[in-house]
Amino acid sequence: MDEPPSPLLKSRIPRKTIIVDNIESIFGGPRIYDVHCPVQKGIIYYRLDGVIFEHNIHFSAKYEPRIIVPEHPSRYLGKISFIPIKGNRILLFAKYVKNNPKTYLHLSIHEIRSDNRVGPTLWSFDGDVHSRFDLYNFVPIKSTENALGITFGEQFNDHWKMFDICTTDTDASDNFPLIESGRIDFGLKFKSESLGLGILSPDRRILLKADSSQQRDYETIDINYSDSGDTNNINFSSITRMSIPIPRDPEDIIDLEEPELAFSADGSKFAMNNGRVSVWDIRSKVPLKTFTGVPKSNYDDGFVQFLQFSSGKLGKEVLVFVVRDDVSHLEIIHVIDATSFETEEMLPLKLKRIDWDAGVGGLFFDPSGGTLYAELEGTLYEWDLQENKPGPEWWIGEE
């Protein structure tokens, strides 16, 4: 029997690719981490047992997956990300730990081959950075101000420091490739230890910061606006403060974590998870939609995970997140039309076991926003979104 048509998905039935068979608990066997698809549909990157892999899931061959960086003999690989940069190149950003809190940074720039796979290394740095900055609060940010199209921000409570990558020894101090290039400051009267690190809008003109104090009854969201035309030296001196009631169980005495925030690709709206998911218009500050009735997990108070918008370039613009349903032993992926918020698909994935470390390990899109991926217990699930039909100019994101 044919499935009924979906306004959001070409098919509700996913394609499945086994990445790691018989995957076990984090304490008993291998786990896939940081799985993402930065360049081309079907070509994914992830870390497993300290090794960085590239895998074309649409191509069966004995050399799939391909090792990009082998396991380091003495360091623990903590985080990876492949980031496309200018000049048909890609940057590998990896964090290592040895004898915690000693941290190491790996940066390497590679060609992107004609088949859209990672090519030869053009430049690299690998070194100890624990005395220079806090690598745990160090994040890559797209930039239009430098030759690579990427910068890095070190996050503090009241400001961020910005760093550019220098790939020539003559310009780098002591051959260290990260050169401080700017600063993002928040208005002095809004500094607060109870406010989290925040997220920047895609154009770096708006900063959202959320209250992270414990046992609060309202979420305080500060919407900070830049008064500078320089995206490397920004002063957020204008602010709007929103107070949003927190849905909570009267018997719940657990301290709340900082809410999860996510911008849409064009920066016109943001989503928040504070026990329920809501979407807000950034200009009018009015809620566009609130999603209720999400079941609570026995193992995870932040029961909504992987909150994000698609790019909306080729596929429909959607909002997605994952919810655990312990009663049914399911992880449920919610796919919501992010223009009308009136259409929603729920994609259930069966859990082999219920435990605190079980569940979806990654939810992400290909660069075009046309394909949605989820990794669960070593298997990658893949859904194609319906195409974005010509209509009003609602998407103004980066090409």
C-alpha positions in Angstrom: 0.0 0.0 0.0 1.4 3.4 -1.0 2.0 5.9 1.8 -0.1 9.1 1.7 1.8 12.1 0.3 3.6 14.4 2.6 3.8 18.2 2.1 7.3 18.3 3.7 9.0 15.0 2.8 9.3 13.1 -0.5 8.9 10.0 1.5 8.4 9.2 5.2 10.3 6.0 4.8 14.0 6.7 5.3 17.0 5.3 3.4 19.2 3.5 5.9 23.0 3.0 6.0 24.8 1.0 8.7 27.9 2.9 9.7 28.9 0.8 12.7 27.2 -2.6 13.3 26.3 -3.9 16.8 27.0 -0.5 18.4 26.9 -0.6 22.2 26.9 1.6 25.2 29.4 4.4 25.5 31.1 2.3 28.2 30.9 -1.0 26.3 31.7 -0.3 22.7 32.1 2.3 19.9 30.0 5.4 19.4 29.8 7.8 16.5 30.2 11.5 17.4 30.0 14.9 15.5 28.5 13.4 12.4 27.8 16.1 9.8 27.5 16.7 6.1 29.3 20.0 5.2 30.0 19.7 1.4 27.9 17.3 -0.6 24.7 15.2 0.0 25.7 11.7 0.9 29.2 12.4 2.0 29.4 12.5 5.8 32.2 13.1 8.4 32.4 11.8 12.0 34.8 10.7 14.7 34.9 7.1 16.1 37.4 5.7 18.6 39.7 8.7 18.1 39.7 8.4 14.3 38.3 11.1 11.9 36.4 9.5 9.0 34.9 10.5 5.7 32.1 8.3 4.3 30.2 8.4 1.0 27.1 6.5 2.0 25.8 6.4 -1.6 28.9 4.6 -2.8 29.7 1.0 -1.9 33.4 0.2 -2.0 36.0 -1.5 0.1 37.7 1.8 0.9 34.6 3.3 2.5 34.8 4.8 5.0 38.1 6.6 4.4 40.4 7.7 7.3 41.2 11.4 7.2 43.1 11.6 10.5 44.2 8.5 12.3 43.9 8.0 16.1 46.5 10.1 18.1 48.7 7.9 20.2 48.4 9.9 23.4 45.5 12.4 23.1 41.8 12.0 23.3 39.8 13.4 20.4 37.1 15.6 21.9 35.4 17.5 19.0 35.6 17.8 15.2 34.1 20.0 12.5 34.7 20.3 8.8 33.9 23.8 7.6 33.9 24.9 3.9 35.9 28.1 3.4 36.7 30.3 0.4 38.7 29.1 -2.6 37.0 25.7 -2.9 38.7 24.5 0.3 37.7 23.0 3.6 38.9 23.6 7.2 39.2 20.8 9.7 38.8 22.1 13.3 39.5 19.5 16.0 39.9 19.6 19.7 42.1 17.2 21.6 42.7 16.6 25.4 45.7 15.2 27.2 46.1 15.0 30.9 43.0 17.2 31.4 42.8 20.2 31.4 45.7 20.3 28.9 44.1 21.0 25.5 45.4 20.8 21.9 44.1 22.4 18.7 44.3 20.8 15.3 43.6 23.0 12.3 44.2 21.9 8.7 43.1 23.3 5.3 42.4 20.9 2.5 41.5 21.1 -1.1 38.0 20.0 -2.1 38.4 17.5 -4.9 36.3 17.4 -8.0 34.3 14.6 -6.5 33.5 16.8 -3.5 35.7 14.8 -1.1 38.5 16.1 1.1 41.8 16.4 -0.8 45.5 17.0 0.0 46.4 19.1 3.1 47.5 22.6 2.0 48.3 23.9 5.5 48.1 22.6 9.1 48.7 23.5 12.7 48.7 21.1 15.7 49.7 22.3 19.1 49.1 22.9 22.8 46.8 25.9 23.4 45.7 25.5 27.0 47.8 28.5 28.2 46.5 30.7 25.4 42.7 30.4 25.6 39.9 28.2 26.8 39.3 25.7 23.9 36.0 24.6 25.4 34.5 28.1 24.7 36.2 28.5 21.3 33.8 28.3 18.3 34.1 28.9 14.5 32.1 31.7 13.0 31.5 32.6 9.3 33.1 35.8 8.3 33.1 38.2 5.3 36.1 40.1 6.6 39.1 37.8 5.8 40.6 35.7 3.0 39.4 32.4 4.4 35.8 33.3 5.2 36.1 31.9 8.7 37.0 33.4 12.1 36.9 32.1 15.7 35.4 33.4 18.8 36.4 32.8 22.4 33.3 33.3 24.6 33.2 35.1 27.9 30.3 36.3 30.0 30.6 40.0 28.9 32.5 39.8 25.6 33.9 37.6 22.9 37.5 37.8 21.5 37.8 37.2 17.7 40.7 35.4 16.1 41.7 35.0 12.4 43.8 32.2 11.0 47.2 33.3 9.7 48.7 30.7 7.3 52.0 32.4 6.8 54.9 32.1 9.3 55.9 35.7 8.8 52.6 37.1 10.1 52.1 34.7 13.0 53.6 35.4 16.4 55.9 32.5 17.4 54.4 30.6 14.5 51.0 30.4 16.3 48.4 30.8 13.6 45.6 32.5 15.5 45.8 36.3 15.6 43.4 38.4 17.6 41.4 40.3 15.1 38.5 41.9 16.9 36.1 41.9 19.8 32.4 41.7 20.5 31.3 43.7 23.5 28.0 43.6 25.3 26.5 46.8 26.9 27.9 47.2 30.4 24.6 47.5 32.2 23.5 44.1 30.8 26.5 42.1 32.0 25.4 39.4 34.4 26.8 36.1 35.7 23.4 34.6 35.3 23.3 35.1 31.5 24.7 32.4 29.3 27.2 32.7 26.4 24.6 33.4 23.7 24.4 32.9 20.0 25.0 35.2 17.1 22.6 35.7 14.2 23.9 34.6 10.8 24.9 38.2 9.9 26.5 38.8 13.3 24.2 41.8 14.0 22.0 40.3 16.7 23.1 38.4 19.8 20.7 36.3 21.9 21.6 35.6 25.5 19.5 33.5 27.9 19.3 33.4 31.6 21.1 30.5 33.1 20.4 31.1 36.8 18.9 28.2 38.7 15.3 27.7 40.0 14.0 30.6 37.8 10.3 30.9 36.9 10.8 32.9 33.6 13.3 32.7 30.8 15.0 36.0 30.4 16.1 36.4 26.7 18.3 39.4 26.0 18.1 40.4 22.3 21.3 42.5 21.8 21.6 44.7 18.6 24.9 45.9 17.1 25.5 49.6 16.5 28.7 49.0 14.5 29.2 48.4 10.8 32.4 46.4 11.6 31.5 42.7 12.1 34.9 42.1 13.7 34.6 44.9 16.3 31.0 44.9 17.5 29.4 46.7 20.4 25.9 45.5 21.3 24.6 48.6 23.1 20.9 48.3 22.2 18.9 45.6 23.9 15.4 44.2 24.2 14.6 41.9 27.2 11.9 39.2 27.0 10.5 37.3 29.9 8.9 33.9 28.9 7.2 31.7 31.5 8.8 28.3 32.0 6.5 25.3 31.8 7.3 23.1 34.8 5.9 20.2 36.7 4.9 21.4 40.3 6.7 18.3 41.6 9.9 19.1 39.6 12.7 20.3 41.9 15.5 19.9 39.5 17.4 23.0 38.6 16.9 24.1 35.0 19.6 24.3 32.5 20.1 27.2 30.1 17.6 27.0 27.3 18.6 26.0 23.9 18.4 28.7 21.2 18.6 28.5 17.4 18.4 31.1 14.6 16.7 30.6 11.3 19.0 30.9 8.2 17.9 34.4 7.4 18.0 35.5 11.1 14.3 36.6 11.0 13.2 34.2 13.8 14.6 32.1 16.5 13.5 28.9 18.3 13.8 28.2 21.9 13.6 25.0 24.0 12.8 25.6 27.6 10.7 22.6 28.4 8.6 23.2 25.3 9.6 24.5 21.9 8.6 28.0 20.8 9.4 30.1 17.8 9.7 33.9 17.9 9.8 36.7 15.4 13.0 38.6 16.0 11.6 42.0 15.0 8.1 42.0 16.6 9.1 39.8 19.6 5.8 37.9 19.2 5.6 34.1 19.3 4.9 32.5 15.9 4.2 29.1 17.4 4.5 27.1 20.6 4.6 23.3 20.5 3.2 21.6 23.6 2.5 18.1 24.8 6.1 16.8 24.4 6.6 13.8 26.7 9.3 14.0 29.3 12.2 11.5 29.3 13.2 9.6 32.5 16.9 10.1 31.6 17.2 13.5 30.2 15.7 16.7 31.6 16.6 18.5 28.4 14.3 16.1 26.6 14.2 18.1 23.3 17.5 17.8 21.5 19.1 19.0 18.2 16.9 22.1 17.8 17.7 23.7 14.5 16.4 25.2 11.2 17.3 24.0 7.8 18.8 26.5 5.3 15.8 26.5 3.0 17.9 26.7 -0.1 16.6 23.7 -2.1 14.4 21.9 0.3 11.5 23.4 2.3 12.6 25.5 5.3 11.8 23.4 8.3 12.4 23.4 12.0 13.5 20.1 13.5 14.2 18.6 16.9 14.2 15.1 18.6 12.1 14.0 21.5 12.5 10.8 23.6 9.4 8.7 24.3 10.5 6.2 26.9 7.0 4.5 27.1 7.2 3.5 23.5 11.0 3.1 23.3 11.1 5.7 20.5 13.1 8.7 19.5 10.7 10.9 17.6 12.0 13.5 15.0 9.7 16.4 14.6 9.8 18.1 11.2 7.8 21.4 11.1 7.1 23.8 8.2 9.1 26.9 9.3 7.1 29.3 7.2 3.5 28.6 8.2 4.1 26.3 11.3 0.9 24.5 10.4 2.4 21.3 9.0 4.3 18.8 11.0 5.7 15.3 10.4 6.8 13.0 13.2 9.3 10.4 12.3 9.7 7.6 14.9 12.9 5.7 15.3 12.9 2.5 17.5 15.4 2.3 20.3 17.2 -1.0 20.9 17.5 -0.1 24.6 16.5 2.6 27.0 19.4 4.2 28.9 20.8 7.7 29.5 23.4 7.4 26.8 21.1 5.8 24.1 19.3 7.7 21.4 19.9 9.9 18.4 23.5 10.9 18.3 23.2 13.5 15.5 20.5 15.3 13.5 21.7 17.4 10.6 21.1 18.6 7.0 23.1 18.6 3.8 24.3 22.1 2.8 21.4 22.7 0.5 18.8 21.9 3.2 17.3 19.3 0.9 18.1 16.2 2.9 17.7 15.4 6.6 19.9 12.9 8.4 19.7 11.2 11.8 22.3 8.9 13.3 20.9 6.3 15.8 23.0 3.4 17.3 25.4 3.3 14.3 22.8 3.5 11.6 22.3 6.7 9.5 18.7 7.5 8.4 18.1 9.8 5.4 14.9 11.7 4.3 14.6 14.0 1.3 12.6 17.2 1.8 10.1 18.5 -0.8 11.7 21.1 -3.0 11.2 24.8 -2.2 8.8 26.0 -4.9 9.2 29.6 -6.2 7.2 32.1 -4.2 7.6 35.1 -1.9 11.2 36.1 -1.3 11.2 34.7 2.3 14.7 33.3 2.3 17.5 35.9 2.1 20.3 33.8 3.5 23.8 33.4 2.2 24.3 31.7 -1.2 
